[in-house]
Amino acid sequence: MQQILLDGLVTAKIREIGTTRQNLADSMGIKTVATLNAKVTGNSELSLKEAFVLSRFLGTTIDEIHELTNNQN
């Protein structure tokens, strides 16, 4: 359930600032949008670097990203 929340936060922020998932993936060092989607929906783990970039993108902390990714069940 929490992973859906993370994906929803990502989607809302992308819309808010008028960017794309591909731009976010590129900034995180992720090659494809499919891989980004897997990471924000909990089907794949975020690296520390990816979590850091994502937390800055969302305007949150790495601790909050960690909470969202660890409470997926």
Buried (B, 14 or more C-beta within 10 A) or exposed (E): EBBEEBBEBBEEBBEEEEEEBEBBBEBBEBEEBEBBBBBBBBEBEBEEEBBBBBBEBBEBEBEBBBEBBEEBE
